[in-house]
Amino acid sequence: MRANPTDYQLVSPGSLDGVLSLLAREPGQWTPIAGGTEIMVQYGTGRLRQRQFVNIFGLKELTEISVTPEAIRIGAGVTYTTIRTHAEVSAALPLLARAASWTGSIANQNRGTLGGNLVNGSPAADSPPALLVYEASVELISVRGIRSIPYVEFHTGYKQSTLAPDELVLAITIPRPADGLRQYLRKVGPRNAMAISKVALAGVAMLDGDILRNPRVAIASVYHSPFRCFKTEAVLADRRGSSDAYRGDRPAGRHPLHRTVSDAGLGEFARRIPLVVSRA
């Protein structure tokens, strides 16, 4: 069943203040739409439940990238094409730039935005693992002001987040990685681009000789939302970085890394994590 356009309403206030005022007057009644790459798929198949939309695509405050010696701040309305072609982002945040190149088709990258990807909350989204290991923070804005939270606290369940009904994602801020940080990103699926991942993993660490220092690991497509593997990181920290250190003749179920994610309900996948992580 296809959708009937007369069943929907779209308004374009033309300014961030206008959008926030509308969301404040009628919280929960209006759905912000930027690139529309997810919403239009639902619309085309007649499965779009929301009926009232407010256009935020191209708003100046949402489409800026600010670069400082300490961090890179990416507006929520910045497209994936801009991210993957931005020289500073590609140089400082190669995992995010690579994930942007994997996100859908070129047409989708031209319209899809980083903020929209986070709010949509797909467990298989390409950018969250990179943002998690980069320890990004998310700025949320409403008429009440701006608040910032660590991205690791943003998702609260399947397609659920801490975003209030009258709030927008304003920007994502990522601290500049330390010089010498080892970085790794892997997507497993039918192909890298234009395919939903079966599992995606990001990992970063400093190497002190062959000892891992401050490792950070994040996984997508295996739980209700992408997540940081804090217990896995604790196992990896201050141990040898060689994959040989995590192989051996022990049954996979007895490996210490198996216990680090079993409480997330990942089942059999947890048994395979040691080798995946060690290759990072």
N, C-alpha and C positions, 0 to 999 in steps of 0.2 A: 504494500500500500504506500503510495507516494503522498508527500505532504501537500497541503493546500496553502499557498503563500498568504491568502487572506486571513488565515487563522493566526498570523504572527504580526507582531509590532516591533519596529526598529526605530530608535531615536538616536540622533547624533548631536549631543549638546555642543560639541566643538571645542570644549575646554575641559581640563582636569577638574577645575572647581565645579563646573556644571555637572559632570558625571558624579562627583562625590556628593553634591547636593541632592541629586536624584536618588542615589543609593541610600542617603540618610532619611529622606522623606518616606521612602517606601522600601525599607530593608527586606531583602529576600524576594522581592517581586521582580527585579530586573537582573538579567544575566549579562555581564560584560562580554563583549565579543571583539576580538582583535583579528587574528588571522583567520579564524573560523574553520581551521582544517579538520577539527574533530566535530564541531557543531554541524557543519554542512554535510558531513557523512551521515549523521543521524537524521538531518532534515531530508536528505535525498531518499532515505529508506522509510520515512514516515515514523521514525522512532523518537523524534525530538519532543520531549515533554515540556520544556520551557516555552513560554509563549511571548515574553517581553524581553527585548534585548536592547542594550545600550552600547553604541559603537565607541570603542576606545582606540581603534587602529590609527597609528600615526601621530598620537598626541606627543608633543615635544618632550614633556617631562618623562615620558615612558620610553623614548627612543634614543636616549643619549648614552654614550659610553665615556666614563671618566677614568683617566689613568693617572695614578700617583705613584711615588716610589713605594708606598706601603700596600696598595690594593688596586684592584680594577673593579669599578662599579658599572654594572650592565643594567640598563633600564629594562623593565619587564616587557616592554613592547619591541625590543630589539629582535630582529628576525634571525633565523639560523643562517641565512646567507650572509648577513652582516657579521655574525660571529665567526663563521669559518673563513671569511676573507679579511678580517681585521688583523693588521700586522701585529699589533701589540698583544692582542688576545692569543693569536696563534703562537707567538714566541713565548709568552709567559704561562699560558694555560693550554698546552697542546692537547691534553685529554678532552677539554671542553670543545676545542675546535674540531677535533676528530669526531667526537660524538655528534656535533652539529652536521657534519658531512654525511653521517649515517641516517639522519632523521628524515625519512620519507624521500620523495622525489625532489628535483630541483624546484618545481612549482610549489611544493609544500614548504620547502626551505625559504622561498621568497615571501611566503605569507605567515608561516608558523612562527610563533614568538616564544622566547624562553619562559616568560611568566605564564603564558597560556599552557605550556607544557607542564609546568609545576602544578598549576591549579587544576588541570584536567586529572592529574593524579594517577595516570596509568602505571601499574606495577612494572611494565616493560619499557617505560620511557628511556631514551638513550642518554639524556644529559644528567639525570640525578646521580648515578654512581660517581661521575667526575666531580660534581658539586659537593658531594658528601666527603670525598677524600681531600678536597681542597678546603674543607671546613668553611663553606660559604655561609653567609647570613642573608636573611630575607627582610626587606623593608616593606611594611604594610602601612597603607595610608587611608585615612578617612577624614571626615570633618572634625573628628576629635583629635587628630594629630597623626604623628608617625611613630610607629614602634618597630623595633628590630628584634628578630629572633634567630637563633641558629637554624640553618636549614634542616639539620638533623631532627629538629623538634616540629617541623612544619606538618608532616603527614601524621595523621592519627588513626587511619584505617583505610579500607579500600575506597579510593576516591573521596576521602575525607581529609580535612585539614583544620588548622587553627584559624583560618581566615574567617573573620566575622562577616555577617551578611551585608554590612555597610562598608566593607573594606575592599581595596584593590591591592594587588602586589605592585609596589612602586619600582623596586630595583633589587638586584642580587649583587652583593658585594663579596669579593673573593680576595683574601689576603694573597700577596705575591708569594709564590713558593720560594723556599730558600734555594740558593745556588747549590747545584749538585744533587738536588732531589731526584731520585730515580722514580720514574712514572710509567705506569702500565695500564692499558685499557684493552679489554677483550670482549667482543660480542659474538655469541654463538647462536646461529640461526641458519635458515636456508641460504641466506646471503647477507652481506653487511648492510646494504641500503635497501629501502623499500621492503623491509621485512621486520616482523616483530621478533625480538630476541627470545630465545628459549632460556638463556641465562646471559647476563652481562656482569662483568667484574671490573672494578677499578682498584688499583693499588699504588700507593706511594710509600717511599721510605728513604731514609738516609743510610748510606753504607759507611761503616767504620771498619775499614778492612773488608772482611766478609761478614761482619756482624750487622744485623738490621737494627736501626735506631728509629724510634717513633714511627713504626709502620701504621698505615691507615688503609683499611680495606672496606669496600662497599659493594653490594650486590643488588641487582635488579632482576625482576621477572621470576622470582621464586617465592614471594610472600605477598601480602596484601599491598605493600608499598616498598619502594627501594629502602635499604637500611644499611647503617654502618655495622660492621662486625666487630664490636668492641672486645668481645671475649677472644675472638680469633686474633686480634691485634695483640692482646696480652700474651697469648701463647707465642706469637712470632717475635715479640720484642726481645732484643738482646740475644738473639740466637743467630746461628749462621744463616747467611742468605742463600746458600747453595741448595738446590732442590734435593740433593742427595741427603740432606739432613732430615727430610720429611718422608723419605722412602724407607723401604726396609721390608722385612718379612712379617711384621706384625699384622694381624687382621685389621682391615680398615676400621671396623667398629671400635677397636681399642685405641685408635690414634687419638692423641689429646685434642686435635682440632675437631674431631667428630663431636665432642661434647660441647664445643663452643657455640654451636648454632642449633643444637637439637631442641632447645627450649623455644625456638621460633616455629616449630612444627614443620621443618623442612624435610623430614623423613629421609629417604634414601639419598637425596642430594647431599645431605650432610656428610655422607661417607666419602664423597668424591672431592670435597673441598680441599683436603690437604695438598693433593697434587696440583690443583688449579692455583692455589695461593702460592705454592712454592715456586711455580713457574713465573710468577710476577717479578 
